[in-house]
C-alpha cells in the first residue's frame, strides 16, 4: 500500500454522486489484509467493517475447481489454501503466458459531501486516517472530489457446481455459525484513488482540471487552483513510485497502465463472498 499527498491532479470524465444519508450495501469488497485472502477462505461477516478482516483457520481435504472470466485455461483442482491458489496462477502464467491485454481501465469521478462517502468505493467502513491520512473530524473545504481509477487484469472464482465445492459447503454448514462467509471470487489488477480538496468552488475546480488534463493553457486563477489543491492518494500496492517529479499524477498513471506480465500482475483489487447457503453476501455500511 502506498499513500501520500499530491499537488497535481487528474480529471476523469465519468461523474457520480454518493449520498451519505442512507445505509449502503455492496457485494464487492476491498481486501484490508490481502495477505490472508484466497479462494475458499472463511471469514467473519462482523469483521468486514472493522480495521481488519478476521479469517478463520478452517481446513478441508476437499478439492475444488477454479474458473476465470479472463483466463482461457483449465485449472487443476486444489485444496483451498493461499499457497495452492497462487501456485496455480504461477504455473498457468509460466506455461501459457499472461493475458495479451492489461484490461480495460475504468474511471469514476465523485463529488464528496461527507468523508464517510469514501466508504462506498471500498464496499465497507474504512479507517480513513490509515488509508488516506484523513481526519473525519476536520472541517472539509469547499470542494472535495474523489477520482477512482481501476484496471482489472484477471479474476478467479470457485466452480460451485462441482462435488468438492458442495462437500466443502456442507462441512462449513456443520459448524452452525451464521457469522461465516467464504471467498467466492477474487479480482487482481491495479487501482488508485485520488482525493482532491480545494477552497475554490467545485465548478472552477472542474474547469481548471479539464484544461490541465487536455494540456490547454491555464489562466492565472486556474494555476492557483491547482497549485493550492491538496491531494490524498492510495495505490493499494507496495511498489516504488517516483512522486517527487513535476507531474506525480502521471507517475501514478504509468504504474496503473503498465502491461501485465507473469511477474507483475498487480494486486488484489476486490473480492466477493458467499453465505454458507451459496447466496451472495452483501455488506451493509
N, C-alpha and C positions, 0 to 999 in steps of 0.2 A: 504494500500500500504506500502510495506517495501522495502527501498532501502539501499544500502551500498556498501562498498568496501571489497573484499575478497582477501586473499593472498594464496589461494589454488585453484585448478581448476579441472573441469570435461572435458573430451574429448568425443565428440559424433561422431559416425561413418558415419552419413549422411552428404554429402558435397553439398554445393551450393554456387553460386557466385551471388551477387546482383550488378547490374550496376546502377551507379548514374547519368549516362549521359542522360537518357531519362525519359520522364514523365511516371509514373507508374499509374496503376489503380487497385482497389481492391473492391470486393463486401463484403468482410469480414472485419469488423471494430472492433477495440478495443474501449471499453467504457471509456471515460475520466471522466465521472461523473455517475457511475452506480447507485448511489442512486436515480436518476431520471428516470432510464430506466425501461420500462415494455413493454410487447407486445401490439401493437396498439398505443404506444406513438408517438406523432408527433414532428418532429424536423426540424431544418433549415439545408438545404444542405450546405449553405455558412459557417456554423459554424463548419463543420466537421474538417477542417484543422486549426482551431483556438484553443486557450487554453482550452476552454470548449465547449461542445455541447449545443446548445440552444434549449431547449424543449418548445413547445407551449402549453399554457393552453387551450386545446380544449377538451370539454366534450361531451359525447354522451350518449343516453339512449339505444342504440343498444346493443344487446348481441351477443358475438362472441364465437366460439368454438376453443379450443386449441387441438393441436395434438403433438405427440412426436415420434421420431425415436428410442428412448431408453426406455421410459416407455411404458408398455403394459396396460395402464389404460384408462378408459373412463372418460374424464374430463367434469364437468358440464359447461354449457355456462355461461359466465360472461360479465358484462360491463367492458370494458378495463380500468383498473386502476392498479397501482402498488400493492395496498393492496389486491385487488381481486386475482391478479396473484399469489402472494406469499401465500395467503390463500389456493389456490388450491394445490400448492406444499406441504404445510404443512399438509393438510388433506390427500393427497394421500400417503405421506411418513409415516404418522402416522397409517393409516388404512392398508396399503399393504406393507410397508417396503421399504427400499432403494434398488436400483439395486444391484444384487449379485456381480457384477464386478465393480471395480473402474475405468473402462475404459482402453483403450489402449494408452500407452504412446507413443508420437511421438517426435523424436529428430531431430534437424537440426543444422548444423554446417556451419557458413557463414564467409568466409574471408571478411572483411570490408575495402573498399578502401577510403571511404569518410564517415564521421559521419552521413551525411544525408541518407546514405544507410540503417540506422537503421529504418527509417520510414516504410520500406516495411513490417516489422514484425507487424506493427500496422494498416496498411491499410490507413495511413494518416500522415500528418505532426505532429510532436510532439515537446514539449519543452524538449530537452534532458537534460537541467540543472535540471529541476524538476524531471524527471523520472529516470535519471541515474547519476546526478551530473556531467555532462559533459559540456564542453565549446566548441562549434563547431569552435571557432576562434583559439583554441590552436592547435599547430602543433602535428600531430599524430606520434606516434613512428613507428618503422619498421614494426611490426606485430600487426594486430588488428583482433580479431576473436569474432564473436557473437555466443553464444550457446543458442539455444531455446529449451525449454523443456515444453511440454504441455500434460496434461491428460484431455481429455473431459470426463465429468461424466454423464451429461444428457442434453437434449435440449427440448425446447418447440417452437412451431411455430403456426401461425394462419391458420385456415382452410378457405382458400379464396373462396371456392365453396359454403359456407353457405350463406343464405339470409342476416343474420345480418351483416356479413363482407361486402357484396356487398352494403348494405344500408349505412354502415359506410363510405365506399369509396365515395359513392355519396355525402354524407354530406361534406367530405373533398374537393371534386371536386367543390362544390358550392362556396368555399372560393376563387377560382380562383387565387391561389398563387403557381406559378411554383417552389418556393423555398422549398416547403414542401415535406417531405417523412415520412413514418411511419415505425415503427419497426415491422419487419415480423417474425424474429426468434431470439432466444437467446440461447446460449450455456453456461452452467455452468461447472466449473471444476477447475483445478489448473494449473498455468502457471508460469514459471520462465524464465527470460532472464539474461544471464551472459555475460558481455562484457569484453574480455581479451585483455590487451595491453602489449606489450613487445618490448624491444630494440634488442632482438635476432631475427634472421631470422625466417621466418614462418615455414620452414621445420624442423628446430631444435626444435622449439616450439611444433610442432605436434608430433614429435618423443618422446620428453620428456613427453608430456601429455599422449600419448599412454601407455608408460611404467608405468606412475604413476597410471593410471586407472586400469591397469592389475596387480597392486601390484608387478611389476618387479623392480629389483634393478636399481637405477639411478646412472649414472656417476656423478662425481663431477660437471661437467658443467651443466648437466640436473637439478641437485639440485639447482644450482644458477639460472637457467632459471625460475624455478617455484617459487623460493623464491623472485625473483625480479619483477615478473609479477604483474600487477595491475588488479584487478577485480572489475567491477561495476556490480551491480545486482539489480533486482527488482522482487518480487514475486507477486505483484499486489493484495495483501490481507493483511489487518492489523491484523496479528497474531504474537504472540511472538515466536522468534527463538533464540536459544542459539548459537550465532555465535562466541562466544569467545573461543570455544574449539579448539583442534589442527587440526580438519578437518571440517571446517564450511560448505564446499560444500556438505558433506554427510548429514548435518543437513537440508539443503535446500531440498535435495532429499528425506529425510524422510518425510518432510512436503508434498512434491508432491505425494508420494506413499501411504500416509495414507488412509485407507479404507473410503469410503463414508458411512455416517450414516444419520439418519433423522435430526441430529443436526449439521452435518458437511459435507456439500456437496460443499465446495469450494466457488468460487466467479464467477461472470460473466467474461468469458474469451474473448468472442466476440459476435457480433450480426450482423444481416443483415437487410437491409431496402428495401422497395419497393417505387417506384414512385406512385403517386396517381392513375395512369392508370393501376397499377398492375405489371408493368415491374420492373425487379431487378435494384436497384440503384448501380451504380459503382462510387466510388470516385477517382478522379484524384489528384495526388500529386507529 
